[in-house]
Amino acid sequence: MKKVYYLKTCSTCTRILKELHLPSDFVLQDIKSEAITVKQVEAMEALAGSYEALFSKRSKLYKEMDLKNQDLTEKDFKHYILEHYTFLSRPVIIIDNHIFIGNSKKTIENVKNHLSSS
């Protein structure tokens, strides 16, 4: 599977997608217009190792809901990601059995290296 979960309205996501020059066999899912399903988030968690790894602690709602002062469990992370798209760290890029989460320079370099080696 080759898939990208991203936000069309996020300038960082669109910049990264342009920078990566992804082949046409990638499926792009705008998580605002097409919500993430339970099955999708469970598949991401299986590759990532935890829901926390998929969770964005930089989300505006994270601060507004004062979640940093709560002891969140894996079940909580999953719940929040499914409840509101901004809790997913973006973009999430899946290439076969590899997952790349977030927009750090290192993550994007890893995606580029993986694409060029496959």
KOLDO-189982 format. One record per residue: x, y, z of N, C-alpha, C in turn; residue in three letters. Coordinates in steps of 0.2 Angstrom, whole numbers, plus 5000, padded with zeros to 4 digits. Layout:
N
<pt n_c1="X" n_c2="Y" n_c3="Z" ca_c1="X" ca_c2="Y" ca_c3="Z" c_c1="X" c_c2="Y" c_c3="Z" type="ALA"/>
...
This chain:
118
<pt n_c1="5004" n_c2="4994" n_c3="5000" ca_c1="5000" ca_c2="5000" ca_c3="5000" c_c1="5004" c_c2="5006" c_c3="5000" type="MET"/>
<pt n_c1="5002" n_c2="5011" n_c3="4996" ca_c1="5006" ca_c2="5017" ca_c3="4996" c_c1="5001" c_c2="5023" c_c3="4997" type="LYS"/>
<pt n_c1="5001" n_c2="5026" n_c3="5003" ca_c1="4996" ca_c2="5031" ca_c3="5005" c_c1="4999" c_c2="5036" c_c3="5009" type="LYS"/>
<pt n_c1="4995" n_c2="5042" n_c3="5008" ca_c1="4997" ca_c2="5048" ca_c3="5012" c_c1="4991" c_c2="5051" c_c3="5015" type="VAL"/>
<pt n_c1="4991" n_c2="5051" n_c3="5022" ca_c1="4986" ca_c2="5055" ca_c3="5026" c_c1="4988" c_c2="5062" c_c3="5027" type="TYR"/>
<pt n_c1="4984" n_c2="5067" n_c3="5025" ca_c1="4987" ca_c2="5074" ca_c3="5025" c_c1="4981" c_c2="5078" c_c3="5026" type="TYR"/>
<pt n_c1="4982" n_c2="5085" n_c3="5026" ca_c1="4977" ca_c2="5090" ca_c3="5026" c_c1="4978" c_c2="5095" c_c3="5020" type="LEU"/>
<pt n_c1="4974" n_c2="5095" n_c3="5016" ca_c1="4974" ca_c2="5099" ca_c3="5010" c_c1="4975" c_c2="5106" c_c3="5012" type="LYS"/>
<pt n_c1="4972" n_c2="5109" n_c3="5017" ca_c1="4973" ca_c2="5116" ca_c3="5019" c_c1="4979" c_c2="5117" c_c3="5023" type="THR"/>
<pt n_c1="4983" n_c2="5112" n_c3="5024" ca_c1="4990" ca_c2="5113" ca_c3="5028" c_c1="4995" c_c2="5115" c_c3="5023" type="CYS"/>
<pt n_c1="4998" n_c2="5121" n_c3="5024" ca_c1="5003" ca_c2="5123" ca_c3="5019" c_c1="5010" c_c2="5118" c_c3="5020" type="SER"/>
<pt n_c1="5011" n_c2="5116" n_c3="5026" ca_c1="5017" ca_c2="5111" ca_c3="5027" c_c1="5016" c_c2="5105" c_c3="5023" type="THR"/>
<pt n_c1="5010" n_c2="5102" n_c3="5024" ca_c1="5008" ca_c2="5096" ca_c3="5020" c_c1="5009" c_c2="5097" c_c3="5013" type="CYS"/>
<pt n_c1="5006" n_c2="5102" n_c3="5010" ca_c1="5006" ca_c2="5103" ca_c3="5003" c_c1="5013" c_c2="5104" c_c3="5000" type="THR"/>
<pt n_c1="5017" n_c2="5108" n_c3="5004" ca_c1="5024" ca_c2="5109" ca_c3="5003" c_c1="5028" c_c2="5102" c_c3="5002" type="ARG"/>
<pt n_c1="5027" n_c2="5098" n_c3="5007" ca_c1="5030" ca_c2="5091" ca_c3="5008" c_c1="5028" c_c2="5087" c_c3="5002" type="ILE"/>
<pt n_c1="5022" n_c2="5087" n_c3="5000" ca_c1="5020" ca_c2="5083" ca_c3="4995" c_c1="5023" c_c2="5085" c_c3="4988" type="LEU"/>
<pt n_c1="5023" n_c2="5092" n_c3="4987" ca_c1="5027" ca_c2="5094" ca_c3="4981" c_c1="5034" c_c2="5092" c_c3="4981" type="LYS"/>
<pt n_c1="5037" n_c2="5093" n_c3="4987" ca_c1="5044" ca_c2="5091" ca_c3="4987" c_c1="5046" c_c2="5084" c_c3="4986" type="GLU"/>
<pt n_c1="5041" n_c2="5079" n_c3="4988" ca_c1="5042" ca_c2="5072" ca_c3="4987" c_c1="5041" c_c2="5070" c_c3="4980" type="LEU"/>
<pt n_c1="5037" n_c2="5073" n_c3="4976" ca_c1="5036" ca_c2="5071" ca_c3="4969" c_c1="5034" c_c2="5063" c_c3="4969" type="HIS"/>
<pt n_c1="5028" n_c2="5062" n_c3="4973" ca_c1="5026" ca_c2="5055" ca_c3="4974" c_c1="5024" c_c2="5052" c_c3="4967" type="LEU"/>
<pt n_c1="5025" n_c2="5046" n_c3="4966" ca_c1="5023" ca_c2="5042" ca_c3="4960" c_c1="5015" c_c2="5042" c_c3="4960" type="PRO"/>
<pt n_c1="5012" n_c2="5041" n_c3="4954" ca_c1="5005" ca_c2="5041" ca_c3="4954" c_c1="5001" c_c2="5036" c_c3="4957" type="SER"/>
<pt n_c1="5005" n_c2="5030" n_c3="4959" ca_c1="5002" ca_c2="5025" ca_c3="4963" c_c1="5000" c_c2="5026" c_c3="4970" type="ASP"/>
<pt n_c1="5002" n_c2="5032" n_c3="4972" ca_c1="5000" ca_c2="5034" ca_c3="4979" c_c1="4993" c_c2="5036" c_c3="4980" type="PHE"/>
<pt n_c1="4990" n_c2="5034" n_c3="4985" ca_c1="4983" ca_c2="5037" ca_c3="4987" c_c1="4984" c_c2="5042" c_c3="4992" type="VAL"/>
<pt n_c1="4981" n_c2="5048" n_c3="4990" ca_c1="4981" ca_c2="5054" ca_c3="4995" c_c1="4974" c_c2="5054" c_c3="4998" type="LEU"/>
<pt n_c1="4974" n_c2="5055" n_c3="5005" ca_c1="4968" ca_c2="5055" ca_c3="5008" c_c1="4968" c_c2="5062" c_c3="5013" type="GLN"/>
<pt n_c1="4964" n_c2="5067" n_c3="5011" ca_c1="4963" ca_c2="5073" ca_c3="5014" c_c1="4959" c_c2="5071" c_c3="5021" type="ASP"/>
<pt n_c1="4962" n_c2="5071" n_c3="5026" ca_c1="4958" ca_c2="5069" ca_c3="5032" c_c1="4953" c_c2="5073" c_c3="5035" type="ILE"/>
<pt n_c1="4953" n_c2="5079" n_c3="5032" ca_c1="4947" ca_c2="5084" ca_c3="5034" c_c1="4941" c_c2="5082" c_c3="5030" type="LYS"/>
<pt n_c1="4942" n_c2="5081" n_c3="5024" ca_c1="4936" ca_c2="5079" ca_c3="5020" c_c1="4934" c_c2="5072" c_c3="5020" type="SER"/>
<pt n_c1="4939" n_c2="5067" n_c3="5021" ca_c1="4937" ca_c2="5060" ca_c3="5021" c_c1="4940" c_c2="5058" c_c3="5028" type="GLU"/>
<pt n_c1="4936" n_c2="5057" n_c3="5033" ca_c1="4938" ca_c2="5055" ca_c3="5040" c_c1="4942" c_c2="5049" c_c3="5040" type="ALA"/>
<pt n_c1="4947" n_c2="5048" n_c3="5045" ca_c1="4950" ca_c2="5042" ca_c3="5046" c_c1="4946" c_c2="5037" c_c3="5049" type="ILE"/>
<pt n_c1="4946" n_c2="5031" n_c3="5046" ca_c1="4942" ca_c2="5026" ca_c3="5049" c_c1="4945" c_c2="5022" c_c3="5055" type="THR"/>
<pt n_c1="4942" n_c2="5018" n_c3="5059" ca_c1="4945" ca_c2="5014" ca_c3="5064" c_c1="4950" c_c2="5009" c_c3="5061" type="VAL"/>
<pt n_c1="4948" n_c2="5006" n_c3="5056" ca_c1="4952" ca_c2="5001" ca_c3="5052" c_c1="4959" c_c2="5005" c_c3="5050" type="LYS"/>
<pt n_c1="4958" n_c2="5011" n_c3="5047" ca_c1="4964" ca_c2="5014" ca_c3="5045" c_c1="4969" c_c2="5016" c_c3="5051" type="GLN"/>
<pt n_c1="4966" n_c2="5019" n_c3="5056" ca_c1="4970" ca_c2="5021" ca_c3="5062" c_c1="4973" c_c2="5015" c_c3="5065" type="VAL"/>
<pt n_c1="4970" n_c2="5009" n_c3="5065" ca_c1="4972" ca_c2="5003" ca_c3="5068" c_c1="4978" c_c2="5000" c_c3="5064" type="GLU"/>
<pt n_c1="4978" n_c2="5001" n_c3="5057" ca_c1="4983" ca_c2="4999" ca_c3="5053" c_c1="4989" c_c2="5003" c_c3="5054" type="ALA"/>
<pt n_c1="4988" n_c2="5010" n_c3="5055" ca_c1="4993" ca_c2="5014" ca_c3="5056" c_c1="4997" c_c2="5013" c_c3="5062" type="MET"/>
<pt n_c1="4993" n_c2="5011" n_c3="5068" ca_c1="4996" ca_c2="5009" ca_c3="5074" c_c1="5000" c_c2="5003" c_c3="5074" type="GLU"/>
<pt n_c1="4998" n_c2="4998" n_c3="5070" ca_c1="5001" ca_c2="4992" ca_c3="5069" c_c1="5008" c_c2="4993" c_c3="5066" type="ALA"/>
<pt n_c1="5009" n_c2="4998" n_c3="5062" ca_c1="5015" ca_c2="5000" ca_c3="5059" c_c1="5019" c_c2="5004" c_c3="5063" type="LEU"/>
<pt n_c1="5016" n_c2="5009" n_c3="5067" ca_c1="5020" ca_c2="5014" ca_c3="5071" c_c1="5022" c_c2="5011" c_c3="5078" type="ALA"/>
<pt n_c1="5018" n_c2="5006" n_c3="5080" ca_c1="5019" ca_c2="5003" ca_c3="5087" c_c1="5015" c_c2="5006" c_c3="5092" type="GLY"/>
<pt n_c1="5012" n_c2="5012" n_c3="5091" ca_c1="5008" ca_c2="5015" ca_c3="5096" c_c1="5004" c_c2="5020" c_c3="5093" type="SER"/>
<pt n_c1="4998" n_c2="5022" n_c3="5097" ca_c1="4994" ca_c2="5027" ca_c3="5095" c_c1="4997" c_c2="5034" c_c3="5097" type="TYR"/>
<pt n_c1="5001" n_c2="5034" n_c3="5102" ca_c1="5004" ca_c2="5040" ca_c3="5104" c_c1="5009" c_c2="5042" c_c3="5099" type="GLU"/>
<pt n_c1="5012" n_c2="5038" n_c3="5095" ca_c1="5017" ca_c2="5040" ca_c3="5090" c_c1="5013" c_c2="5043" c_c3="5084" type="ALA"/>
<pt n_c1="5007" n_c2="5042" n_c3="5083" ca_c1="5003" ca_c2="5045" ca_c3="5078" c_c1="5000" c_c2="5052" c_c3="5080" type="LEU"/>
<pt n_c1="5000" n_c2="5053" n_c3="5087" ca_c1="4996" ca_c2="5059" ca_c3="5090" c_c1="5000" c_c2="5065" c_c3="5090" type="PHE"/>
<pt n_c1="4997" n_c2="5070" n_c3="5088" ca_c1="5000" ca_c2="5077" ca_c3="5088" c_c1="4999" c_c2="5081" c_c3="5094" type="SER"/>
<pt n_c1="5005" n_c2="5082" n_c3="5098" ca_c1="5004" ca_c2="5086" ca_c3="5104" c_c1="5005" c_c2="5093" c_c3="5102" type="LYS"/>
<pt n_c1="5006" n_c2="5095" n_c3="5096" ca_c1="5006" ca_c2="5102" ca_c3="5094" c_c1="4999" c_c2="5105" c_c3="5091" type="ARG"/>
<pt n_c1="4994" n_c2="5100" n_c3="5092" ca_c1="4988" ca_c2="5102" ca_c3="5090" c_c1="4985" c_c2="5108" c_c3="5094" type="SER"/>
<pt n_c1="4981" n_c2="5112" n_c3="5091" ca_c1="4978" ca_c2="5118" ca_c3="5095" c_c1="4973" c_c2="5115" c_c3="5100" type="LYS"/>
<pt n_c1="4970" n_c2="5110" n_c3="5098" ca_c1="4965" ca_c2="5107" ca_c3="5103" c_c1="4968" c_c2="5104" c_c3="5109" type="LEU"/>
<pt n_c1="4974" n_c2="5101" n_c3="5108" ca_c1="4978" ca_c2="5098" ca_c3="5113" c_c1="4979" c_c2="5103" c_c3="5119" type="TYR"/>
<pt n_c1="4981" n_c2="5109" n_c3="5117" ca_c1="4982" ca_c2="5114" ca_c3="5121" c_c1="4975" c_c2="5117" c_c3="5124" type="LYS"/>
<pt n_c1="4971" n_c2="5118" n_c3="5120" ca_c1="4964" ca_c2="5120" ca_c3="5122" c_c1="4961" c_c2="5116" c_c3="5127" type="GLU"/>
<pt n_c1="4961" n_c2="5109" n_c3="5126" ca_c1="4958" ca_c2="5104" ca_c3="5130" c_c1="4962" c_c2="5102" c_c3="5136" type="MET"/>
<pt n_c1="4968" n_c2="5106" n_c3="5137" ca_c1="4973" ca_c2="5104" ca_c3="5142" c_c1="4975" c_c2="5097" c_c3="5143" type="ASP"/>
<pt n_c1="4976" n_c2="5094" n_c3="5138" ca_c1="4977" ca_c2="5087" ca_c3="5138" c_c1="4984" c_c2="5085" c_c3="5140" type="LEU"/>
<pt n_c1="4989" n_c2="5090" n_c3="5140" ca_c1="4995" ca_c2="5089" ca_c3="5142" c_c1="4996" c_c2="5087" c_c3="5150" type="LYS"/>
<pt n_c1="4991" n_c2="5090" n_c3="5153" ca_c1="4990" ca_c2="5089" ca_c3="5161" c_c1="4986" c_c2="5082" c_c3="5163" type="ASN"/>
<pt n_c1="4984" n_c2="5078" n_c3="5157" ca_c1="4981" ca_c2="5072" ca_c3="5159" c_c1="4985" c_c2="5066" c_c3="5157" type="GLN"/>
<pt n_c1="4984" n_c2="5061" n_c3="5161" ca_c1="4988" ca_c2="5055" ca_c3="5160" c_c1="4984" c_c2="5051" c_c3="5154" type="ASP"/>
<pt n_c1="4986" n_c2="5052" n_c3="5148" ca_c1="4983" ca_c2="5049" ca_c3="5142" c_c1="4985" c_c2="5042" c_c3="5141" type="LEU"/>
<pt n_c1="4980" n_c2="5037" n_c3="5140" ca_c1="4982" ca_c2="5030" ca_c3="5138" c_c1="4982" c_c2="5029" c_c3="5130" type="THR"/>
<pt n_c1="4984" n_c2="5024" n_c3="5128" ca_c1="4984" ca_c2="5022" ca_c3="5121" c_c1="4977" c_c2="5022" c_c3="5119" type="GLU"/>
<pt n_c1="4972" n_c2="5020" n_c3="5123" ca_c1="4965" ca_c2="5020" ca_c3="5121" c_c1="4963" c_c2="5028" c_c3="5120" type="LYS"/>
<pt n_c1="4965" n_c2="5032" n_c3="5124" ca_c1="4964" ca_c2="5039" ca_c3="5124" c_c1="4966" c_c2="5042" c_c3="5117" type="ASP"/>
<pt n_c1="4973" n_c2="5041" n_c3="5116" ca_c1="4976" ca_c2="5043" ca_c3="5110" c_c1="4972" c_c2="5041" c_c3="5104" type="PHE"/>
<pt n_c1="4970" n_c2="5035" n_c3="5103" ca_c1="4966" ca_c2="5032" ca_c3="5098" c_c1="4959" c_c2="5036" c_c3="5097" type="LYS"/>
<pt n_c1="4956" n_c2="5037" n_c3="5103" ca_c1="4949" ca_c2="5040" ca_c3="5103" c_c1="4950" c_c2="5047" c_c3="5100" type="HIS"/>
<pt n_c1="4955" n_c2="5051" n_c3="5103" ca_c1="4956" ca_c2="5058" ca_c3="5100" c_c1="4957" c_c2="5058" c_c3="5093" type="TYR"/>
<pt n_c1="4962" n_c2="5054" n_c3="5091" ca_c1="4963" ca_c2="5054" ca_c3="5083" c_c1="4957" c_c2="5053" c_c3="5079" type="ILE"/>
<pt n_c1="4953" n_c2="5048" n_c3="5081" ca_c1="4947" ca_c2="5047" ca_c3="5078" c_c1="4942" c_c2="5052" c_c3="5079" type="LEU"/>
<pt n_c1="4942" n_c2="5056" n_c3="5084" ca_c1="4937" ca_c2="5061" ca_c3="5086" c_c1="4938" c_c2="5067" c_c3="5082" type="GLU"/>
<pt n_c1="4944" n_c2="5069" n_c3="5081" ca_c1="4946" ca_c2="5075" ca_c3="5077" c_c1="4952" c_c2="5075" c_c3="5073" type="HIS"/>
<pt n_c1="4952" n_c2="5076" n_c3="5067" ca_c1="4958" ca_c2="5075" ca_c3="5062" c_c1="4964" c_c2="5079" c_c3="5064" type="TYR"/>
<pt n_c1="4963" n_c2="5084" n_c3="5068" ca_c1="4969" ca_c2="5088" ca_c3="5070" c_c1="4974" c_c2="5085" c_c3="5075" type="THR"/>
<pt n_c1="4971" n_c2="5079" n_c3="5078" ca_c1="4976" ca_c2="5075" ca_c3="5083" c_c1="4980" c_c2="5071" c_c3="5079" type="PHE"/>
<pt n_c1="4980" n_c2="5070" n_c3="5073" ca_c1="4984" ca_c2="5065" ca_c3="5069" c_c1="4990" c_c2="5069" c_c3="5067" type="LEU"/>
<pt n_c1="4996" n_c2="5067" n_c3="5069" ca_c1="5002" ca_c2="5070" ca_c3="5067" c_c1="5003" c_c2="5070" c_c3="5059" type="SER"/>
<pt n_c1="5004" n_c2="5075" n_c3="5056" ca_c1="5004" ca_c2="5075" ca_c3="5048" c_c1="5010" c_c2="5077" c_c3="5045" type="ARG"/>
<pt n_c1="5011" n_c2="5075" n_c3="5039" ca_c1="5008" ca_c2="5069" ca_c3="5036" c_c1="5010" c_c2="5063" c_c3="5038" type="PRO"/>
<pt n_c1="5005" n_c2="5058" n_c3="5037" ca_c1="5007" ca_c2="5051" ca_c3="5038" c_c1="5008" c_c2="5048" c_c3="5031" type="VAL"/>
<pt n_c1="5014" n_c2="5045" n_c3="5030" ca_c1="5015" ca_c2="5042" ca_c3="5024" c_c1="5017" c_c2="5035" c_c3="5025" type="ILE"/>
<pt n_c1="5013" n_c2="5030" n_c3="5021" ca_c1="5014" ca_c2="5023" ca_c3="5022" c_c1="5016" c_c2="5021" c_c3="5015" type="ILE"/>
<pt n_c1="5022" n_c2="5017" n_c3="5015" ca_c1="5025" ca_c2="5014" ca_c3="5009" c_c1="5026" c_c2="5007" c_c3="5011" type="ILE"/>
<pt n_c1="5021" n_c2="5003" n_c3="5008" ca_c1="5021" ca_c2="4995" ca_c3="5010" c_c1="5021" c_c2="4994" c_c3="5017" type="ASP"/>
<pt n_c1="5026" n_c2="4992" n_c3="5020" ca_c1="5026" ca_c2="4990" ca_c3="5028" c_c1="5030" c_c2="4996" c_c3="5032" type="ASN"/>
<pt n_c1="5031" n_c2="5001" n_c3="5029" ca_c1="5035" ca_c2="5007" ca_c3="5032" c_c1="5030" c_c2="5013" c_c3="5033" type="HIS"/>
<pt n_c1="5031" n_c2="5016" n_c3="5039" ca_c1="5027" ca_c2="5022" ca_c3="5040" c_c1="5031" c_c2="5027" c_c3="5042" type="ILE"/>
<pt n_c1="5030" n_c2="5033" n_c3="5040" ca_c1="5033" ca_c2="5039" ca_c3="5041" c_c1="5028" c_c2="5044" c_c3="5044" type="PHE"/>
<pt n_c1="5030" n_c2="5047" n_c3="5050" ca_c1="5025" ca_c2="5051" ca_c3="5053" c_c1="5028" c_c2="5058" c_c3="5055" type="ILE"/>
<pt n_c1="5024" n_c2="5063" n_c3="5053" ca_c1="5026" ca_c2="5070" ca_c3="5054" c_c1="5030" c_c2="5073" c_c3="5049" type="GLY"/>
<pt n_c1="5032" n_c2="5080" n_c3="5050" ca_c1="5035" ca_c2="5084" ca_c3="5045" c_c1="5042" c_c2="5086" c_c3="5047" type="ASN"/>
<pt n_c1="5045" n_c2="5082" n_c3="5051" ca_c1="5052" ca_c2="5084" ca_c3="5053" c_c1="5056" c_c2="5083" c_c3="5047" type="SER"/>
<pt n_c1="5062" n_c2="5087" n_c3="5046" ca_c1="5066" ca_c2="5086" ca_c3="5040" c_c1="5069" c_c2="5079" c_c3="5040" type="LYS"/>
<pt n_c1="5070" n_c2="5076" n_c3="5046" ca_c1="5073" ca_c2="5069" ca_c3="5046" c_c1="5068" c_c2="5064" c_c3="5043" type="LYS"/>
<pt n_c1="5062" n_c2="5065" n_c3="5045" ca_c1="5056" ca_c2="5061" ca_c3="5043" c_c1="5056" c_c2="5061" c_c3="5035" type="THR"/>
<pt n_c1="5056" n_c2="5067" n_c3="5032" ca_c1="5055" ca_c2="5068" ca_c3="5025" c_c1="5061" c_c2="5066" c_c3="5022" type="ILE"/>
<pt n_c1="5067" n_c2="5066" n_c3="5024" ca_c1="5073" ca_c2="5063" ca_c3="5021" c_c1="5073" c_c2="5056" c_c3="5021" type="GLU"/>
<pt n_c1="5070" n_c2="5053" n_c3="5026" ca_c1="5069" ca_c2="5046" ca_c3="5027" c_c1="5064" c_c2="5043" c_c3="5021" type="ASN"/>
<pt n_c1="5059" n_c2="5047" n_c3="5020" ca_c1="5054" ca_c2="5046" ca_c3="5015" c_c1="5058" c_c2="5046" c_c3="5008" type="VAL"/>
<pt n_c1="5061" n_c2="5051" n_c3="5007" ca_c1="5065" ca_c2="5052" ca_c3="5000" c_c1="5070" c_c2="5046" c_c3="4999" type="LYS"/>
<pt n_c1="5074" n_c2="5044" n_c3="5004" ca_c1="5078" ca_c2="5039" ca_c3="5004" c_c1="5075" c_c2="5032" c_c3="5002" type="ASN"/>
<pt n_c1="5069" n_c2="5031" n_c3="5006" ca_c1="5065" ca_c2="5025" ca_c3="5004" c_c1="5062" c_c2="5025" c_c3="4997" type="HIS"/>
<pt n_c1="5060" n_c2="5031" n_c3="4995" ca_c1="5057" ca_c2="5031" ca_c3="4988" c_c1="5063" c_c2="5030" c_c3="4983" type="LEU"/>
<pt n_c1="5069" n_c2="5032" n_c3="4984" ca_c1="5074" ca_c2="5032" ca_c3="4979" c_c1="5077" c_c2="5025" c_c3="4979" type="SER"/>
<pt n_c1="5076" n_c2="5021" n_c3="4985" ca_c1="5079" ca_c2="5014" ca_c3="4985" c_c1="5074" c_c2="5009" c_c3="4983" type="SER"/>
<pt n_c1="5068" n_c2="5011" n_c3="4982" ca_c1="5063" ca_c2="5006" ca_c3="4980" c_c1="5061" c_c2="5006" c_c3="4973" type="SER"/>
